[in-house]
Amino acid sequence: MKLALLHPGQMGVTIGIAAKDSGHSVSWLRAGRSHETTERATAAGFGSCGTLSDLLARSDGIVCVCPPAAAMTVAQSVVAAGFDGIYLDANAIAPHTARQIHALLGDCYVDGGIVGPPAVREGSTRLYLSGPHAITAANWFAGGLLEAITIEGAPGAASALKMCYAAYTKGTSALLLAIRALAESEGVTAPLLDEWAISQQGLADRSAQAATGTAPKAWRFAGEMEEIAATFAAADLPDGFHEGAADIYRRLTDLKGVRSPSLADVLERLNAKR
Ligand SMILES: NC(=O)c1ccc[n+]([C@@H]2O[C@H](COP(=O)([O-])OP(=O)(O)OC[C@H]3O[C@@H](n4cnc5c(N)ncnc54)[C@H](OP(=O)(O)O)[C@@H]3O)[C@@H](O)[C@H]2O)c1
């Protein structure tokens, strides 16, 4: 198959490499992309195209891996360009956003959700897929480091699974950062860490890791938390946890791309007067 990858970000490039390692050709769209994306795509040996229409004309299938907030716009641009092959959206979007993209693309749409870090190690990363063509899309990755798993259900099921998973992982990271910021603001960090060492072992390390691990990607996590909050609201469950998590990550957006920011850097931004 000739696949188009929109776009080769940190996760996306490994999804493209998994398709290439499964015997498919992978091309990407240069227009509008940063130096970092260009470097990743070039290093991976993907074919490059200058315009969306050229890219779509030479592709049988599309894999969309981009910031969740951009997923709908990317799908709309592909529909506007007249593409009618299989379209896999693998972004962290709410199931109702997935269903809107399904309505836009019809049954050639495959809903996906990725769990795990960029797929550079066997067994680390799973791509859940749902919808009538889920098996076709799973075959795009049959030979690479990414494990593609089809699940029961219409388009929206894979996204719902991803929302439930990230609601816990990224939601609890935001909660720990909020608690560390509150303890700092109230001057009780030392006794809180002492108490955690007695009764909640691991939380001190986990909160420090949450700072260094999530802050560089917080700009993107804010949108993902909003998708999760909307998923809770649509199920008539409280959306406040993840609206709060979105606010925590929004306060860290200027740490985008900063390598290993310290816990102190993160707490300073969370506690900055607004
Ligand atoms: N990274 C992970 O560990 C991980 C884990 C699970 C799921 N995911 C999911 O994978 C998706 C992307 O993750 P990633 O790690 O590849 O992100 P990333 O490294 O931030 O890359 C995003 C890619 O999308 C492009 N992009 C930026 N703004 C865009 C816009 N407005 N419209 C279209 N494309 C845009 C970027 O191009 P520029 O370089 O030009 O900005 C880049 O090529 C997300 O839905 C995320 O939830 C990621």
The ligand as an SDF file (V2000), in Angstrom:
LIG
                    3D

 48 52  0  0  0  0  0  0  0  0999 V2000
    3.8530   11.2550   21.9010 N   0  0  0  0  0  0  0  0  0  0  0  0
    3.2820   10.2730   22.5800 C   0  0  0  0  0  0  0  0  0  0  0  0
    3.9090    9.6590   23.4540 O   0  0  0  0  0  0  0  0  0  0  0  0
    1.8400    9.8760   22.2820 C   0  0  0  0  0  0  0  0  0  0  0  0
    1.2840    8.7850   22.9910 C   0  0  0  0  0  0  0  0  0  0  0  0
   -0.0060    8.3890   22.7040 C   0  0  0  0  0  0  0  0  0  0  0  0
   -0.7580    9.0730   21.7630 C   0  0  0  0  0  0  0  0  0  0  0  0
   -0.2070   10.1430   21.0970 N   0  0  0  0  0  0  0  0  0  0  0  0
   -1.0540   10.8700   20.1300 C   0  0  0  0  0  0  0  0  0  0  0  0
   -0.3840   11.0870   18.8940 O   0  0  0  0  0  0  0  0  0  0  0  0
   -0.7660   12.3470   18.3590 C   0  0  0  0  0  0  0  0  0  0  0  0
    0.4480   13.1620   17.9900 C   0  0  0  0  0  0  0  0  0  0  0  0
    1.4910   12.9480   18.8700 O   0  0  0  0  0  0  0  0  0  0  0  0
    3.0070   13.2740   18.4990 P   0  0  0  0  0  0  0  0  0  0  0  0
    3.8100   12.7960   19.6500 O   0  0  0  0  0  0  0  0  0  0  0  0
    3.3690   12.7940   17.1410 O   0  0  0  0  0  0  0  0  0  0  0  0
    2.9520   14.8840   18.5120 O   0  0  0  0  0  0  0  0  0  0  0  0
    4.0750   15.9180   18.0930 P   0  0  0  0  0  0  0  0  0  0  0  0
    5.4400   15.3650   18.2610 O   0  0  0  0  0  0  0  0  0  0  0  0
    3.7310   17.1870   18.7820 O   0  0  0  0  0  0  0  0  0  0  0  0
    3.8340   16.0800   16.5220 O   0  0  0  0  0  0  0  0  0  0  0  0
    2.6710   16.5620   15.9850 C   0  0  0  0  0  0  0  0  0  0  0  0
    2.8130   16.5960   14.4750 C   0  0  0  0  0  0  0  0  0  0  0  0
    1.6680   17.2910   13.9730 O   0  0  0  0  0  0  0  0  0  0  0  0
    2.1030   18.4990   13.3800 C   0  0  0  0  0  0  0  0  0  0  0  0
    1.2340   19.6150   13.7410 N   0  0  0  0  0  0  0  0  0  0  0  0
    1.4460   20.6010   14.6520 C   0  0  0  0  0  0  0  0  0  0  0  0
    0.4170   21.4580   14.6590 N   0  0  0  0  0  0  0  0  0  0  0  0
   -0.4450   21.0100   13.7280 C   0  0  0  0  0  0  0  0  0  0  0  0
   -1.6960   21.4830   13.2500 C   0  0  0  0  0  0  0  0  0  0  0  0
   -2.2700   22.5650   13.7610 N   0  0  0  0  0  0  0  0  0  0  0  0
   -2.2980   20.7890   12.2660 N   0  0  0  0  0  0  0  0  0  0  0  0
   -1.7440   19.6690   11.7560 C   0  0  0  0  0  0  0  0  0  0  0  0
   -0.5590   19.1860   12.1660 N   0  0  0  0  0  0  0  0  0  0  0  0
    0.0750   19.8450   13.1360 C   0  0  0  0  0  0  0  0  0  0  0  0
    3.5090   18.7520   13.8790 C   0  0  0  0  0  0  0  0  0  0  0  0
    4.2080   19.5240   12.9120 O   0  0  0  0  0  0  0  0  0  0  0  0
    5.2210   20.7030   13.3110 P   0  0  0  0  0  0  0  0  0  0  0  0
    6.5010   20.0240   13.6660 O   0  0  0  0  0  0  0  0  0  0  0  0
    5.2810   21.5310   12.0940 O   0  0  0  0  0  0  0  0  0  0  0  0
    4.6220   21.4370   14.4970 O   0  0  0  0  0  0  0  0  0  0  0  0
    4.0520   17.3570   14.0300 C   0  0  0  0  0  0  0  0  0  0  0  0
    4.5090   16.8500   12.7940 O   0  0  0  0  0  0  0  0  0  0  0  0
   -1.6830   13.0080   19.3700 C   0  0  0  0  0  0  0  0  0  0  0  0
   -3.0230   12.8330   19.0170 O   0  0  0  0  0  0  0  0  0  0  0  0
   -1.3450   12.2850   20.6410 C   0  0  0  0  0  0  0  0  0  0  0  0
   -2.3960   12.3150   21.5680 O   0  0  0  0  0  0  0  0  0  0  0  0
    1.0770   10.5450   21.3160 C   0  0  0  0  0  0  0  0  0  0  0  0
  1  2  1  0
  2  3  2  0
  2  4  1  0
  4  5  1  0
  4 48  2  0
  5  6  2  0
  6  7  1  0
  7  8  2  0
  8  9  1  0
  8 48  1  0
  9 10  1  0
  9 46  1  0
 10 11  1  0
 11 12  1  0
 11 44  1  0
 12 13  1  0
 13 14  1  0
 14 15  2  0
 14 16  1  0
 14 17  1  0
 17 18  1  0
 18 19  2  0
 18 20  1  0
 18 21  1  0
 21 22  1  0
 22 23  1  0
 23 24  1  0
 23 42  1  0
 24 25  1  0
 25 26  1  0
 25 36  1  0
 26 27  1  0
 26 35  1  0
 27 28  2  0
 28 29  1  0
 29 30  1  0
 29 35  2  0
 30 31  1  0
 30 32  2  0
 32 33  1  0
 33 34  2  0
 34 35  1  0
 36 37  1  0
 36 42  1  0
 37 38  1  0
 38 39  2  0
 38 40  1  0
 38 41  1  0
 42 43  1  0
 44 45  1  0
 44 46  1  0
 46 47  1  0
M  CHG  2   8   1  16  -1
M  END
$$$$
